[in-house]
Amino acid sequence: MEQQVQKLRNLFISDLESYSSQIEKDLRELFIGVSYLEEKDRDRILAFSFEYDPEDFLISFQTLGEAGEVLSDFLYLPTERFEKRFPSNKFVIEDESLEDDLYDRDFQEAEIEDILIEYRREKQAIFSDWFIARWKKVTEELGKTINAFFSKQHSFYKTDLNTLDLIDSDEIQEKILVNKTQN
């Protein structure tokens, strides 16, 4: 079973890496102008918010203004997909069959639950590390940054992409206000 889980981890990492240049391109375009926003709203952007769905790993993006005001509709990343399912059709199919395979091998219910919980945690950690690495690469290339936050959908705590600290919504509001007064 460990071999199957390791194979899935490796496939997940490989599939994510195949999307690295696309996500980096998307992030550059967000920095350069957020072209889908009206001109009047672009100057009001004080932060970026990224949230991912822990099931399908699609990232939703919004811009934030003063007091956390949402300035944009959701934009989903990556903006271009290579296959119907993200990060690949093969990964999604094999990922979905993992639980069935565990039951077929006569694991106890508690063991199956433990294996799946640990596997999901690892997958989310891999995904977060991958996205953060893309963010760091793009901000270093461009030589600029903005307040930006990353989390699983509907999480109370978010990762500050510039400091990697976990912060809550009150701390996000403080950062946005500090940024506004410094501009």
VMD Tcl script that builds the backbone (N, CA, C; Angstrom):
set m [mol new atoms 549]
animate dup $m
set s [atomselect $m all]
$s set {name element resname resid chain x y z} {
  {N N MET 1 A 0.819 -1.193 0.000}
  {CA C MET 1 A 0.000 0.000 0.000}
  {C C MET 1 A 0.864 1.259 0.000}
  {N N GLU 2 A 1.933 1.215 0.776}
  {CA C GLU 2 A 2.831 2.373 0.828}
  {C C GLU 2 A 3.378 2.696 -0.567}
  {N N GLN 3 A 3.615 1.667 -1.367}
  {CA C GLN 3 A 4.117 1.900 -2.729}
  {C C GLN 3 A 3.090 2.636 -3.575}
  {N N GLN 4 A 1.811 2.272 -3.421}
  {CA C GLN 4 A 0.756 2.945 -4.175}
  {C C GLN 4 A 0.650 4.409 -3.758}
  {N N VAL 5 A 0.716 4.667 -2.457}
  {CA C VAL 5 A 0.640 6.043 -1.961}
  {C C VAL 5 A 1.854 6.838 -2.447}
  {N N GLN 6 A 3.034 6.233 -2.394}
  {CA C GLN 6 A 4.238 6.913 -2.876}
  {C C GLN 6 A 4.143 7.207 -4.372}
  {N N LYS 7 A 3.607 6.264 -5.120}
  {CA C LYS 7 A 3.418 6.458 -6.567}
  {C C LYS 7 A 2.470 7.640 -6.822}
  {N N LEU 8 A 1.394 7.715 -6.039}
  {CA C LEU 8 A 0.455 8.832 -6.179}
  {C C LEU 8 A 1.111 10.157 -5.823}
  {N N ARG 9 A 1.890 10.176 -4.731}
  {CA C ARG 9 A 2.613 11.395 -4.343}
  {C C ARG 9 A 3.513 11.859 -5.487}
  {N N ASN 10 A 4.284 10.926 -6.040}
  {CA C ASN 10 A 5.214 11.259 -7.123}
  {C C ASN 10 A 4.481 11.770 -8.359}
  {N N LEU 11 A 3.362 11.150 -8.686}
  {CA C LEU 11 A 2.569 11.594 -9.832}
  {C C LEU 11 A 2.010 12.993 -9.574}
  {N N PHE 12 A 1.537 13.240 -8.356}
  {CA C PHE 12 A 1.000 14.548 -7.987}
  {C C PHE 12 A 2.077 15.622 -8.137}
  {N N ILE 13 A 3.258 15.351 -7.592}
  {CA C ILE 13 A 4.371 16.307 -7.685}
  {C C ILE 13 A 4.744 16.553 -9.137}
  {N N SER 14 A 4.857 15.497 -9.911}
  {CA C SER 14 A 5.211 15.623 -11.326}
  {C C SER 14 A 4.162 16.427 -12.088}
  {N N ASP 15 A 2.902 16.134 -11.828}
  {CA C ASP 15 A 1.826 16.868 -12.511}
  {C C ASP 15 A 1.830 18.344 -12.121}
  {N N LEU 16 A 2.039 18.631 -10.838}
  {CA C LEU 16 A 2.110 20.031 -10.414}
  {C C LEU 16 A 3.277 20.736 -11.095}
  {N N GLU 17 A 4.421 20.083 -11.134}
  {CA C GLU 17 A 5.593 20.685 -11.779}
  {C C GLU 17 A 5.311 21.008 -13.246}
  {N N SER 18 A 4.505 20.184 -13.908}
  {CA C SER 18 A 4.182 20.466 -15.313}
  {C C SER 18 A 3.359 21.749 -15.445}
  {N N TYR 19 A 2.711 22.175 -14.366}
  {CA C TYR 19 A 1.930 23.409 -14.363}
  {C C TYR 19 A 2.697 24.615 -13.832}
  {N N SER 20 A 3.920 24.416 -13.390}
  {CA C SER 20 A 4.674 25.515 -12.774}
  {C C SER 20 A 4.757 26.736 -13.682}
  {N N SER 21 A 5.128 26.533 -14.929}
  {CA C SER 21 A 5.286 27.697 -15.817}
  {C C SER 21 A 3.943 28.377 -16.081}
  {N N GLN 22 A 2.847 27.632 -16.132}
  {CA C GLN 22 A 1.531 28.238 -16.352}
  {C C GLN 22 A 1.117 29.076 -15.148}
  {N N ILE 23 A 1.293 28.545 -13.949}
  {CA C ILE 23 A 0.940 29.311 -12.740}
  {C C ILE 23 A 1.827 30.552 -12.626}
  {N N GLU 24 A 3.108 30.406 -12.929}
  {CA C GLU 24 A 4.008 31.565 -12.881}
  {C C GLU 24 A 3.573 32.621 -13.891}
  {N N LYS 25 A 3.174 32.201 -15.063}
  {CA C LYS 25 A 2.667 33.143 -16.075}
  {C C LYS 25 A 1.411 33.838 -15.548}
  {N N ASP 26 A 0.497 33.073 -14.964}
  {CA C ASP 26 A -0.726 33.656 -14.404}
  {C C ASP 26 A -0.397 34.671 -13.314}
  {N N LEU 27 A 0.527 34.341 -12.422}
  {CA C LEU 27 A 0.898 35.255 -11.341}
  {C C LEU 27 A 1.539 36.525 -11.892}
  {N N ARG 28 A 2.410 36.385 -12.897}
  {CA C ARG 28 A 3.016 37.576 -13.515}
  {C C ARG 28 A 1.935 38.494 -14.072}
  {N N GLU 29 A 0.963 37.901 -14.761}
  {CA C GLU 29 A -0.105 38.707 -15.360}
  {C C GLU 29 A -0.942 39.397 -14.286}
  {N N LEU 30 A -1.134 38.740 -13.152}
  {CA C LEU 30 A -1.869 39.384 -12.057}
  {C C LEU 30 A -1.104 40.596 -11.542}
  {N N PHE 31 A 0.199 40.460 -11.425}
  {CA C PHE 31 A 1.034 41.574 -10.964}
  {C C PHE 31 A 1.070 42.707 -11.971}
  {N N ILE 32 A 1.157 42.373 -13.213}
  {CA C ILE 32 A 1.370 43.379 -14.244}
  {C C ILE 32 A 0.149 44.257 -14.455}
  {N N GLY 33 A -1.036 43.761 -14.169}
  {CA C GLY 33 A -2.128 44.685 -14.402}
  {C C GLY 33 A -3.503 44.202 -14.070}
  {N N VAL 34 A -3.648 42.965 -13.723}
  {CA C VAL 34 A -4.975 42.433 -13.468}
  {C C VAL 34 A -5.904 42.968 -14.553}
  {N N SER 35 A -5.646 42.538 -15.763}
  {CA C SER 35 A -6.287 43.096 -16.950}
  {C C SER 35 A -7.802 42.963 -16.966}
  {N N TYR 36 A -8.354 42.060 -16.213}
  {CA C TYR 36 A -9.800 41.923 -16.259}
  {C C TYR 36 A -10.515 42.921 -15.341}
  {N N LEU 37 A -9.760 43.716 -14.583}
  {CA C LEU 37 A -10.355 44.754 -13.743}
  {C C LEU 37 A -10.475 46.062 -14.514}
  {N N GLU 38 A -11.479 46.846 -14.145}
  {CA C GLU 38 A -11.599 48.173 -14.733}
  {C C GLU 38 A -10.442 49.045 -14.236}
  {N N GLU 39 A -10.019 49.977 -15.042}
  {CA C GLU 39 A -8.886 50.845 -14.724}
  {C C GLU 39 A -9.034 51.503 -13.353}
  {N N LYS 40 A -10.222 51.997 -13.025}
  {CA C LYS 40 A -10.440 52.688 -11.752}
  {C C LYS 40 A -10.212 51.767 -10.555}
  {N N ASP 41 A -10.441 50.467 -10.709}
  {CA C ASP 41 A -10.269 49.523 -9.602}
  {C C ASP 41 A -8.827 49.076 -9.432}
  {N N ARG 42 A -8.034 49.108 -10.470}
  {CA C ARG 42 A -6.648 48.630 -10.389}
  {C C ARG 42 A -5.836 49.407 -9.357}
  {N N ASP 43 A -6.081 50.708 -9.267}
  {CA C ASP 43 A -5.324 51.533 -8.322}
  {C C ASP 43 A -5.757 51.303 -6.878}
  {N N ARG 44 A -6.877 50.651 -6.676}
  {CA C ARG 44 A -7.396 50.416 -5.326}
  {C C ARG 44 A -6.951 49.068 -4.749}
  {N N ILE 45 A -6.239 48.269 -5.515}
  {CA C ILE 45 A -5.833 46.935 -5.061}
  {C C ILE 45 A -4.767 47.065 -3.975}
  {N N LEU 46 A -5.050 46.447 -2.824}
  {CA C LEU 46 A -4.105 46.464 -1.712}
  {C C LEU 46 A -3.619 45.059 -1.350}
  {N N ALA 47 A -4.316 44.039 -1.866}
  {CA C ALA 47 A -3.911 42.670 -1.534}
  {C C ALA 47 A -4.493 41.683 -2.538}
  {N N PHE 48 A -3.846 40.526 -2.597}
  {CA C PHE 48 A -4.329 39.399 -3.376}
  {C C PHE 48 A -4.766 38.311 -2.395}
  {N N SER 49 A -5.822 37.619 -2.736}
  {CA C SER 49 A -6.280 36.496 -1.923}
  {C C SER 49 A -6.396 35.263 -2.818}
  {N N PHE 50 A -5.716 34.198 -2.417}
  {CA C PHE 50 A -5.756 32.928 -3.135}
  {C C PHE 50 A -6.309 31.865 -2.192}
  {N N GLU 51 A -7.304 31.126 -2.644}
  {CA C GLU 51 A -7.832 30.002 -1.875}
  {C C GLU 51 A -7.912 28.801 -2.798}
  {N N TYR 52 A -7.606 27.627 -2.252}
  {CA C TYR 52 A -7.704 26.433 -3.084}
  {C C TYR 52 A -8.728 25.462 -2.521}
  {N N ASP 53 A -9.327 24.726 -3.437}
  {CA C ASP 53 A -10.277 23.684 -3.081}
  {C C ASP 53 A -9.476 22.426 -2.742}
  {N N PRO 54 A -9.608 21.892 -1.531}
  {CA C PRO 54 A -8.790 20.741 -1.142}
  {C C PRO 54 A -9.152 19.439 -1.866}
  {N N GLU 55 A -10.251 19.451 -2.618}
  {CA C GLU 55 A -10.629 18.257 -3.380}
  {C C GLU 55 A -10.030 18.266 -4.778}
  {N N ASP 56 A -10.196 19.385 -5.491}
  {CA C ASP 56 A -9.711 19.410 -6.882}
  {C C ASP 56 A -8.516 20.339 -7.098}
  {N N PHE 57 A -8.092 21.036 -6.044}
  {CA C PHE 57 A -6.889 21.874 -6.044}
  {C C PHE 57 A -6.926 23.041 -7.022}
  {N N LEU 58 A -8.106 23.435 -7.454}
  {CA C LEU 58 A -8.194 24.652 -8.242}
  {C C LEU 58 A -8.085 25.842 -7.298}
  {N N ILE 59 A -7.421 26.868 -7.764}
  {CA C ILE 59 A -7.156 28.052 -6.950}
  {C C ILE 59 A -8.083 29.165 -7.408}
  {N N SER 60 A -8.787 29.757 -6.446}
  {CA C SER 60 A -9.584 30.930 -6.774}
  {C C SER 60 A -8.807 32.157 -6.307}
  {N N PHE 61 A -8.881 33.197 -7.095}
  {CA C PHE 61 A -8.121 34.428 -6.853}
  {C C PHE 61 A -9.079 35.601 -6.820}
  {N N GLN 62 A -8.862 36.506 -5.867}
  {CA C GLN 62 A -9.586 37.773 -5.825}
  {C C GLN 62 A -8.629 38.866 -5.392}
  {N N THR 63 A -8.963 40.092 -5.778}
  {CA C THR 63 A -8.202 41.244 -5.289}
  {C C THR 63 A -8.992 41.891 -4.168}
  {N N LEU 64 A -8.245 42.451 -3.221}
  {CA C LEU 64 A -8.867 43.100 -2.072}
  {C C LEU 64 A -8.444 44.562 -2.014}
  {N N GLY 65 A -9.381 45.389 -1.586}
  {CA C GLY 65 A -9.098 46.805 -1.389}
  {C C GLY 65 A -9.181 47.137 0.091}
  {N N GLU 66 A -9.450 48.394 0.359}
  {CA C GLU 66 A -9.521 48.883 1.736}
  {C C GLU 66 A -10.558 48.091 2.530}
  {N N ALA 67 A -10.216 47.785 3.782}
  {CA C ALA 67 A -11.086 47.045 4.703}
  {C C ALA 67 A -11.472 45.676 4.139}
  {N N GLY 68 A -10.626 45.116 3.291}
  {CA C GLY 68 A -10.882 43.789 2.749}
  {C C GLY 68 A -11.962 43.743 1.681}
  {N N GLU 69 A -12.348 44.917 1.174}
  {CA C GLU 69 A -13.370 44.985 0.131}
  {C C GLU 69 A -12.913 44.175 -1.082}
  {N N VAL 70 A -13.771 43.291 -1.547}
  {CA C VAL 70 A -13.455 42.476 -2.725}
  {C C VAL 70 A -13.662 43.337 -3.966}
  {N N LEU 71 A -12.608 43.471 -4.770}
  {CA C LEU 71 A -12.666 44.339 -5.953}
  {C C LEU 71 A -12.917 43.581 -7.246}
  {N N SER 72 A -12.749 42.271 -7.212}
  {CA C SER 72 A -12.825 41.517 -8.461}
  {C C SER 72 A -13.708 40.294 -8.316}
  {N N ASP 73 A -14.142 39.803 -9.444}
  {CA C ASP 73 A -14.792 38.502 -9.470}
  {C C ASP 73 A -13.718 37.456 -9.254}
  {N N PHE 74 A -14.143 36.222 -9.010}
  {CA C PHE 74 A -13.166 35.150 -8.901}
  {C C PHE 74 A -12.510 34.897 -10.247}
  {N N LEU 75 A -11.228 34.645 -10.207}
  {CA C LEU 75 A -10.481 34.168 -11.357}
  {C C LEU 75 A -9.890 32.840 -10.909}
  {N N TYR 76 A -10.009 31.824 -11.734}
  {CA C TYR 76 A -9.524 30.504 -11.337}
  {C C TYR 76 A -8.188 30.207 -11.996}
  {N N LEU 77 A -7.276 29.693 -11.182}
  {CA C LEU 77 A -5.941 29.351 -11.644}
  {C C LEU 77 A -5.748 27.846 -11.540}
  {N N PRO 78 A -5.037 27.258 -12.453}
  {CA C PRO 78 A -4.424 27.875 -13.617}
  {C C PRO 78 A -5.478 28.291 -14.644}
  {N N THR 79 A -5.177 29.376 -15.366}
  {CA C THR 79 A -6.131 29.884 -16.353}
  {C C THR 79 A -6.225 28.979 -17.571}
  {N N GLU 80 A -5.199 28.193 -17.802}
  {CA C GLU 80 A -5.226 27.214 -18.890}
  {C C GLU 80 A -4.895 25.855 -18.314}
  {N N ARG 81 A -5.682 24.860 -18.724}
  {CA C ARG 81 A -5.424 23.498 -18.266}
  {C C ARG 81 A -4.981 22.647 -19.439}
  {N N PHE 82 A -4.126 21.685 -19.137}
  {CA C PHE 82 A -3.621 20.786 -20.175}
  {C C PHE 82 A -4.559 19.606 -20.384}
  {N N GLU 83 A -5.340 19.289 -19.361}
  {CA C GLU 83 A -6.297 18.192 -19.431}
  {C C GLU 83 A -7.585 18.663 -18.776}
  {N N LYS 84 A -8.632 17.855 -18.886}
  {CA C LYS 84 A -9.920 18.237 -18.319}
  {C C LYS 84 A -9.842 18.397 -16.809}
  {N N ARG 85 A -9.105 17.512 -16.141}
  {CA C ARG 85 A -9.034 17.530 -14.687}
  {C C ARG 85 A -7.646 17.969 -14.238}
  {N N PHE 86 A -7.596 18.653 -13.108}
  {CA C PHE 86 A -6.339 19.197 -12.588}
  {C C PHE 86 A -5.879 18.343 -11.423}
  {N N PRO 87 A -4.627 18.009 -11.296}
  {CA C PRO 87 A -3.529 18.380 -12.176}
  {C C PRO 87 A -3.392 17.479 -13.407}
  {N N SER 88 A -4.030 16.270 -13.387}
  {CA C SER 88 A -4.087 15.457 -14.603}
  {C C SER 88 A -5.222 14.456 -14.466}
  {N N ASN 89 A -5.730 14.016 -15.600}
  {CA C ASN 89 A -6.780 13.007 -15.579}
  {C C ASN 89 A -6.299 11.741 -14.876}
  {N N LYS 90 A -5.086 11.311 -15.189}
  {CA C LYS 90 A -4.533 10.088 -14.604}
  {C C LYS 90 A -4.454 10.199 -13.088}
  {N N PHE 91 A -3.948 11.320 -12.590}
  {CA C PHE 91 A -3.828 11.478 -11.139}
  {C C PHE 91 A -5.203 11.418 -10.486}
  {N N VAL 92 A -6.178 12.122 -11.015}
  {CA C VAL 92 A -7.506 12.166 -10.396}
  {C C VAL 92 A -8.120 10.768 -10.357}
  {N N ILE 93 A -7.984 10.025 -11.427}
  {CA C ILE 93 A -8.540 8.666 -11.461}
  {C C ILE 93 A -7.860 7.776 -10.422}
  {N N GLU 94 A -6.539 7.809 -10.376}
  {CA C GLU 94 A -5.808 6.978 -9.413}
  {C C GLU 94 A -6.050 7.443 -7.981}
  {N N ASP 95 A -6.145 8.737 -7.781}
  {CA C ASP 95 A -6.409 9.299 -6.462}
  {C C ASP 95 A -7.779 8.843 -5.955}
  {N N GLU 96 A -8.769 8.891 -6.833}
  {CA C GLU 96 A -10.123 8.483 -6.455}
  {C C GLU 96 A -10.213 6.992 -6.157}
  {N N SER 97 A -9.367 6.179 -6.761}
  {CA C SER 97 A -9.428 4.732 -6.544}
  {C C SER 97 A -8.670 4.278 -5.293}
  {N N LEU 98 A -7.908 5.160 -4.668}
  {CA C LEU 98 A -7.121 4.784 -3.494}
  {C C LEU 98 A -7.996 4.203 -2.381}
  {N N GLU 99 A -9.083 4.859 -2.053}
  {CA C GLU 99 A -9.938 4.385 -0.965}
  {C C GLU 99 A -10.511 3.000 -1.282}
  {N N ASP 100 A -10.982 2.811 -2.508}
  {CA C ASP 100 A -11.496 1.487 -2.904}
  {C C ASP 100 A -10.417 0.423 -2.776}
  {N N ASP 101 A -9.212 0.761 -3.188}
  {CA C ASP 101 A -8.102 -0.193 -3.100}
  {C C ASP 101 A -7.815 -0.570 -1.649}
  {N N LEU 102 A -7.936 0.392 -0.747}
  {CA C LEU 102 A -7.714 0.097 0.669}
  {C C LEU 102 A -8.764 -0.884 1.204}
  {N N TYR 103 A -10.006 -0.674 0.816}
  {CA C TYR 103 A -11.061 -1.597 1.250}
  {C C TYR 103 A -10.864 -2.986 0.634}
  {N N ASP 104 A -10.413 -3.019 -0.616}
  {CA C ASP 104 A -10.175 -4.307 -1.277}
  {C C ASP 104 A -9.073 -5.110 -0.600}
  {N N ARG 105 A -8.201 -4.451 0.110}
  {CA C ARG 105 A -7.074 -5.138 0.764}
  {C C ARG 105 A -7.371 -5.474 2.226}
  {N N ASP 106 A -8.614 -5.365 2.589}
  {CA C ASP 106 A -9.070 -5.772 3.919}
  {C C ASP 106 A -8.437 -5.005 5.079}
  {N N PHE 107 A -8.166 -3.729 4.870}
  {CA C PHE 107 A -7.732 -2.896 5.988}
  {C C PHE 107 A -8.941 -2.636 6.884}
  {N N GLN 108 A -8.691 -2.416 8.142}
  {CA C GLN 108 A -9.759 -2.045 9.071}
  {C C GLN 108 A -10.190 -0.609 8.778}
  {N N GLU 109 A -11.436 -0.303 9.110}
  {CA C GLU 109 A -12.002 1.029 8.864}
  {C C GLU 109 A -11.118 2.136 9.458}
  {N N ALA 110 A -10.680 1.949 10.689}
  {CA C ALA 110 A -9.840 2.955 11.362}
  {C C ALA 110 A -8.505 3.125 10.645}
  {N N GLU 111 A -7.922 2.026 10.167}
  {CA C GLU 111 A -6.646 2.099 9.431}
  {C C GLU 111 A -6.831 2.859 8.122}
  {N N ILE 112 A -7.921 2.581 7.437}
  {CA C ILE 112 A -8.208 3.261 6.164}
  {C C ILE 112 A -8.349 4.759 6.405}
  {N N GLU 113 A -9.102 5.104 7.437}
  {CA C GLU 113 A -9.296 6.519 7.747}
  {C C GLU 113 A -7.968 7.197 8.067}
  {N N ASP 114 A -7.131 6.552 8.864}
  {CA C ASP 114 A -5.820 7.109 9.209}
  {C C ASP 114 A -4.941 7.302 7.979}
  {N N ILE 115 A -4.922 6.315 7.105}
  {CA C ILE 115 A -4.114 6.393 5.880}
  {C C ILE 115 A -4.598 7.545 5.005}
  {N N LEU 116 A -5.918 7.650 4.833}
  {CA C LEU 116 A -6.476 8.693 3.967}
  {C C LEU 116 A -6.264 10.092 4.547}
  {N N ILE 117 A -6.409 10.224 5.856}
  {CA C ILE 117 A -6.189 11.539 6.488}
  {C C ILE 117 A -4.742 11.971 6.296}
  {N N GLU 118 A -3.809 11.076 6.558}
  {CA C GLU 118 A -2.389 11.403 6.392}
  {C C GLU 118 A -2.067 11.713 4.931}
  {N N TYR 119 A -2.619 10.942 4.015}
  {CA C TYR 119 A -2.391 11.160 2.583}
  {C C TYR 119 A -2.916 12.536 2.163}
  {N N ARG 120 A -4.108 12.897 2.606}
  {CA C ARG 120 A -4.680 14.211 2.251}
  {C C ARG 120 A -3.842 15.354 2.827}
  {N N ARG 121 A -3.383 15.185 4.058}
  {CA C ARG 121 A -2.513 16.212 4.662}
  {C C ARG 121 A -1.241 16.401 3.838}
  {N N GLU 122 A -0.629 15.291 3.478}
  {CA C GLU 122 A 0.599 15.369 2.673}
  {C C GLU 122 A 0.332 16.038 1.336}
  {N N LYS 123 A -0.766 15.672 0.714}
  {CA C LYS 123 A -1.117 16.249 -0.587}
  {C C LYS 123 A -1.308 17.760 -0.465}
  {N N GLN 124 A -1.995 18.199 0.576}
  {CA C GLN 124 A -2.214 19.635 0.769}
  {C C GLN 124 A -0.902 20.356 1.072}
  {N N ALA 125 A -0.031 19.729 1.832}
  {CA C ALA 125 A 1.277 20.331 2.129}
  {C C ALA 125 A 2.114 20.440 0.854}
  {N N ILE 126 A 2.103 19.402 0.042}
  {CA C ILE 126 A 2.839 19.432 -1.233}
  {C C ILE 126 A 2.301 20.556 -2.111}
  {N N PHE 127 A 0.979 20.649 -2.194}
  {CA C PHE 127 A 0.353 21.664 -3.026}
  {C C PHE 127 A 0.692 23.071 -2.524}
  {N N SER 128 A 0.583 23.282 -1.220}
  {CA C SER 128 A 0.896 24.595 -0.645}
  {C C SER 128 A 2.351 24.973 -0.897}
  {N N ASP 129 A 3.254 24.039 -0.659}
  {CA C ASP 129 A 4.682 24.307 -0.890}
  {C C ASP 129 A 4.938 24.648 -2.349}
  {N N TRP 130 A 4.291 23.928 -3.245}
  {CA C TRP 130 A 4.454 24.166 -4.683}
  {C C TRP 130 A 3.971 25.573 -5.047}
  {N N PHE 131 A 2.775 25.961 -4.567}
  {CA C PHE 131 A 2.250 27.281 -4.900}
  {C C PHE 131 A 3.122 28.385 -4.307}
  {N N ILE 132 A 3.532 28.222 -3.063}
  {CA C ILE 132 A 4.378 29.223 -2.410}
  {C C ILE 132 A 5.693 29.391 -3.170}
  {N N ALA 133 A 6.256 28.297 -3.645}
  {CA C ALA 133 A 7.494 28.369 -4.442}
  {C C ALA 133 A 7.256 29.146 -5.735}
  {N N ARG 134 A 6.119 28.966 -6.369}
  {CA C ARG 134 A 5.793 29.715 -7.596}
  {C C ARG 134 A 5.683 31.204 -7.261}
  {N N TRP 135 A 5.006 31.521 -6.163}
  {CA C TRP 135 A 4.844 32.909 -5.736}
  {C C TRP 135 A 6.206 33.565 -5.498}
  {N N LYS 136 A 7.050 32.880 -4.740}
  {CA C LYS 136 A 8.382 33.430 -4.425}
  {C C LYS 136 A 9.188 33.662 -5.703}
  {N N LYS 137 A 9.139 32.714 -6.616}
  {CA C LYS 137 A 9.897 32.857 -7.861}
  {C C LYS 137 A 9.439 34.087 -8.643}
  {N N VAL 138 A 8.118 34.259 -8.769}
  {CA C VAL 138 A 7.596 35.383 -9.545}
  {C C VAL 138 A 7.896 36.714 -8.865}
  {N N THR 139 A 7.719 36.802 -7.561}
  {CA C THR 139 A 7.992 38.072 -6.877}
  {C C THR 139 A 9.474 38.426 -6.945}
  {N N GLU 140 A 10.330 37.427 -6.868}
  {CA C GLU 140 A 11.770 37.697 -6.995}
  {C C GLU 140 A 12.115 38.135 -8.415}
  {N N GLU 141 A 11.539 37.485 -9.420}
  {CA C GLU 141 A 11.791 37.872 -10.816}
  {C C GLU 141 A 11.345 39.302 -11.090}
  {N N LEU 142 A 10.161 39.644 -10.585}
  {CA C LEU 142 A 9.604 40.977 -10.849}
  {C C LEU 142 A 10.177 42.042 -9.917}
  {N N GLY 143 A 10.751 41.618 -8.821}
  {CA C GLY 143 A 11.305 42.570 -7.862}
  {C C GLY 143 A 10.250 43.401 -7.160}
  {N N LYS 144 A 9.047 42.849 -7.061}
  {CA C LYS 144 A 7.993 43.555 -6.327}
  {C C LYS 144 A 7.063 42.538 -5.683}
  {N N THR 145 A 6.293 43.041 -4.738}
  {CA C THR 145 A 5.341 42.179 -4.051}
  {C C THR 145 A 4.128 43.005 -3.647}
  {N N ILE 146 A 3.162 42.333 -3.092}
  {CA C ILE 146 A 1.926 42.944 -2.599}
  {C C ILE 146 A 1.475 42.058 -1.445}
  {N N ASN 147 A 0.688 42.593 -0.539}
  {CA C ASN 147 A 0.111 41.721 0.476}
  {C C ASN 147 A -0.642 40.615 -0.250}
  {N N ALA 148 A -0.386 39.392 0.145}
  {CA C ALA 148 A -1.038 38.263 -0.515}
  {C C ALA 148 A -1.203 37.132 0.493}
  {N N PHE 149 A -2.338 36.455 0.375}
  {CA C PHE 149 A -2.692 35.438 1.344}
  {C C PHE 149 A -3.172 34.180 0.633}
  {N N PHE 150 A -2.815 33.034 1.198}
  {CA C PHE 150 A -3.093 31.745 0.573}
  {C C PHE 150 A -3.647 30.794 1.622}
  {N N SER 151 A -4.713 30.078 1.264}
  {CA C SER 151 A -5.275 29.105 2.198}
  {C C SER 151 A -6.188 28.128 1.476}
  {N N LYS 152 A -6.543 27.117 2.217}
  {CA C LYS 152 A -7.599 26.212 1.792}
  {C C LYS 152 A -8.893 27.024 1.859}
  {N N GLN 153 A -9.867 26.713 1.005}
  {CA C GLN 153 A -11.131 27.452 1.004}
  {C C GLN 153 A -11.757 27.478 2.393}
  {N N HIS 154 A -12.288 28.623 2.735}
  {CA C HIS 154 A -13.041 28.831 3.967}
  {C C HIS 154 A -12.219 28.618 5.238}
  {N N SER 155 A -10.914 28.777 5.146}
  {CA C SER 155 A -10.057 28.639 6.330}
  {C C SER 155 A -10.049 29.932 7.127}
  {N N PHE 156 A -10.015 29.803 8.427}
  {CA C PHE 156 A -9.934 30.968 9.297}
  {C C PHE 156 A -8.535 31.581 9.206}
  {N N TYR 157 A -7.527 30.715 9.164}
  {CA C TYR 157 A -6.143 31.182 9.052}
  {C C TYR 157 A -5.673 31.076 7.617}
  {N N LYS 158 A -4.885 32.052 7.220}
  {CA C LYS 158 A -4.303 32.065 5.879}
  {C C LYS 158 A -2.798 32.248 6.006}
  {N N THR 159 A -2.077 31.784 5.021}
  {CA C THR 159 A -0.638 31.978 4.998}
  {C C THR 159 A -0.331 33.299 4.317}
  {N N ASP 160 A 0.394 34.154 5.004}
  {CA C ASP 160 A 0.888 35.388 4.400}
  {C C ASP 160 A 1.999 34.951 3.449}
  {N N LEU 161 A 1.818 35.154 2.155}
  {CA C LEU 161 A 2.783 34.662 1.167}
  {C C LEU 161 A 4.121 35.377 1.225}
  {N N ASN 162 A 4.190 36.502 1.899}
  {CA C ASN 162 A 5.450 37.229 1.984}
  {C C ASN 162 A 6.261 36.884 3.225}
  {N N THR 163 A 5.576 36.508 4.304}
  {CA C THR 163 A 6.289 36.156 5.536}
  {C C THR 163 A 6.163 34.678 5.876}
  {N N LEU 164 A 5.211 34.007 5.256}
  {CA C LEU 164 A 4.853 32.607 5.506}
  {C C LEU 164 A 4.256 32.386 6.895}
  {N N ASP 165 A 3.849 33.472 7.557}
  {CA C ASP 165 A 3.170 33.365 8.843}
  {C C ASP 165 A 1.704 33.017 8.621}
  {N N LEU 166 A 1.128 32.266 9.563}
  {CA C LEU 166 A -0.315 32.040 9.553}
  {C C LEU 166 A -0.969 33.226 10.240}
  {N N ILE 167 A -1.957 33.815 9.580}
  {CA C ILE 167 A -2.631 34.977 10.159}
  {C C ILE 167 A -4.136 34.830 9.979}
  {N N ASP 168 A -4.884 35.528 10.841}
  {CA C ASP 168 A -6.336 35.471 10.752}
  {C C ASP 168 A -6.862 36.708 10.018}
  {N N SER 169 A -8.174 36.784 9.877}
  {CA C SER 169 A -8.762 37.881 9.090}
  {C C SER 169 A -8.519 39.251 9.719}
  {N N ASP 170 A -8.476 39.337 11.050}
  {CA C ASP 170 A -8.179 40.627 11.691}
  {C C ASP 170 A -6.768 41.094 11.347}
  {N N GLU 171 A -5.822 40.177 11.372}
  {CA C GLU 171 A -4.442 40.525 11.035}
  {C C GLU 171 A -4.310 40.900 9.561}
  {N N ILE 172 A -5.103 40.271 8.718}
  {CA C ILE 172 A -5.109 40.630 7.296}
  {C C ILE 172 A -5.587 42.068 7.131}
  {N N GLN 173 A -6.659 42.424 7.834}
  {CA C GLN 173 A -7.178 43.792 7.767}
  {C C GLN 173 A -6.127 44.800 8.228}
  {N N GLU 174 A -5.405 44.468 9.300}
  {CA C GLU 174 A -4.337 45.349 9.793}
  {C C GLU 174 A -3.264 45.546 8.731}
  {N N LYS 175 A -2.843 44.463 8.091}
  {CA C LYS 175 A -1.809 44.554 7.050}
  {C C LYS 175 A -2.280 45.432 5.891}
  {N N ILE 176 A -3.534 45.268 5.504}
  {CA C ILE 176 A -4.075 46.060 4.400}
  {C C ILE 176 A -4.097 47.542 4.785}
  {N N LEU 177 A -4.524 47.843 6.010}
  {CA C LEU 177 A -4.561 49.239 6.467}
  {C C LEU 177 A -3.162 49.834 6.551}
  {N N VAL 178 A -2.218 49.069 7.061}
  {CA C VAL 178 A -0.829 49.556 7.140}
  {C C VAL 178 A -0.302 49.835 5.737}
  {N N ASN 179 A -0.599 48.938 4.810}
  {CA C ASN 179 A -0.145 49.120 3.427}
  {C C ASN 179 A -0.777 50.372 2.830}
  {N N LYS 180 A -2.049 50.599 3.092}
  {CA C LYS 180 A -2.753 51.764 2.537}
  {C C LYS 180 A -2.129 53.061 3.077}
  {N N THR 181 A -1.825 53.098 4.364}
  {CA C THR 181 A -1.272 54.327 4.937}
  {C C THR 181 A 0.159 54.578 4.480}
  {N N GLN 182 A 0.862 53.523 4.078}
  {CA C GLN 182 A 2.238 53.690 3.595}
  {C C GLN 182 A 2.282 54.133 2.144}
  {N N ASN 183 A 1.196 53.960 1.426}
  {CA C ASN 183 A 1.166 54.359 -0.005}
  {C C ASN 183 A 0.742 55.787 -0.183}
}
mol reanalyze $m
mol bondsrecalc $m
mol representation Tube
mol addrep $m
